[in-house]
Amino acid sequence: MAGEDFARYGRTEAHIPGALLWLGAVNPMQYQAARQRGEALPGLHSARFAPDAEPTFATGLRAMHALLLELFRGR
């Protein structure tokens, strides 16, 4: 959800870096079918939320890996 509290971490004296990523988790064909029907898909905090697990995790891990490499490069 966009209202997470992580943004407050960077507003301390320690200036802790942070990032909030939006990661698509729905099968693209299911997404298109729902759009064509004019239906909303279940959100992240819904009991009906059903991500397309394998590509979602793979994409999320690649993104986090790239971010961590960039964050700690040269330290």
C-alpha positions in Angstrom: 0.0 0.0 0.0 1.2 3.5 -0.7 0.7 4.5 3.0 3.5 2.5 4.4 5.6 4.1 7.2 9.0 3.4 5.7 9.3 7.0 4.4 9.7 8.1 8.0 13.0 6.2 8.4 14.8 8.7 6.3 13.6 11.6 8.4 15.7 10.8 11.4 19.1 12.2 12.4 20.7 9.1 11.1 19.2 9.7 7.6 18.6 6.0 6.9 18.3 5.5 3.1 15.1 3.7 2.0 13.1 2.8 -1.1 9.6 1.8 -1.9 9.1 -0.3 -5.0 5.9 -1.2 -6.9 6.1 -4.7 -8.1 3.4 -6.1 -10.4 2.3 -9.5 -9.3 -0.6 -10.5 -11.5 -0.4 -12.7 -14.6 -0.6 -10.3 -17.6 -3.3 -12.4 -19.3 -5.4 -12.3 -16.1 -4.9 -8.6 -15.8 -5.9 -8.0 -19.4 -9.0 -10.2 -19.1 -10.1 -8.4 -15.9 -9.6 -5.0 -17.6 -11.7 -6.1 -20.6 -14.5 -7.2 -18.2 -14.2 -3.9 -16.3 -13.4 -5.9 -13.1 -11.0 -4.9 -10.3 -8.5 -7.5 -9.2 -8.0 -8.2 -5.5 -5.5 -6.0 -3.8 -2.4 -6.9 -1.8 -4.3 -7.1 1.5 -7.2 -9.1 0.2 -7.7 -12.8 1.1 -8.3 -13.3 -2.6 -5.0 -11.8 -3.7 -3.2 -14.5 -5.8 0.1 -13.3 -7.3 1.8 -15.1 -10.1 4.4 -16.3 -7.7 7.4 -17.5 -9.8 7.8 -14.5 -12.1 6.9 -12.1 -9.2 9.6 -13.5 -6.9 12.1 -13.7 -9.7 11.5 -10.0 -10.7 11.5 -8.8 -7.1 14.8 -10.6 -6.3 16.5 -9.2 -9.4 15.3 -5.7 -8.5 16.5 -6.0 -4.8 19.8 -7.5 -6.0 20.4 -4.6 -8.3 19.4 -2.0 -5.7 21.7 -3.6 -3.0 24.7 -3.7 -5.4 24.2 -0.1 -6.3 23.7 0.9 -2.6 26.9 -0.8 -1.4 29.1 -0.3 -4.5 32.3 1.4 -3.5 31.8 1.1 0.2 
